[in-house]
Amino acid sequence: MSSSYHNTINDFDPGNFLRSFFHTAKAVLFSPRSFYEGMRSEGGIRNPCIFLTCCALTHAVFVGLTLKKGAIIALSLFNGLVMPFLTAWILYVIVTGLFKGSGTYEAAFRVTAYSAATALISWVPMGGFLLEFYRLYLITLGLSYVFSVKFSRTLLAVCITVAIYVVVFSSLNIMTGTPGPTTVP
């Protein structure tokens, strides 16, 4: 892929791994409008999936070095590698079904995969919480471009998706008897 082509069509190129990885991460994090305007909405999920995997693995390594707890590392990997596929499906269903957006599951996955660039720095204590909000913004922005839907509608789709996760995971905690957060007296 020539560099002029790569600058107009934003897609991670594993053939030029390091340069492309850093270019893609930088573009997503610091120029998200330009990135999503130029992002291909089709072309397969291989390249975005490789980018996602690298971001999730980097995050897990730094979480492991920082916290040294196997369960948290495993959860971090699961969240980083599996949840974007599910999130993309939920968002795809909401945006196309509820808001009549025109796009594909692949386009929704590409948006969620590239938003994983935030995982490269979200391992920093307290930074992860704030960067999760930025990641939600990146997903909202990306969806508005690839589905040709107003930002406010994709924001509502992201909020509905977050609400679905809160309800599902709260229900799982109740059903399994897992205690919720505790407060210190």
Helices and strands as residue ranges (DSSP letters): H 3-8, G 14-16, H 17-30, H 32-38, H 46-67, H 70-81, H 83-93, I 94-98, H 105-114, G 115-120, H 127-146, H 151-176
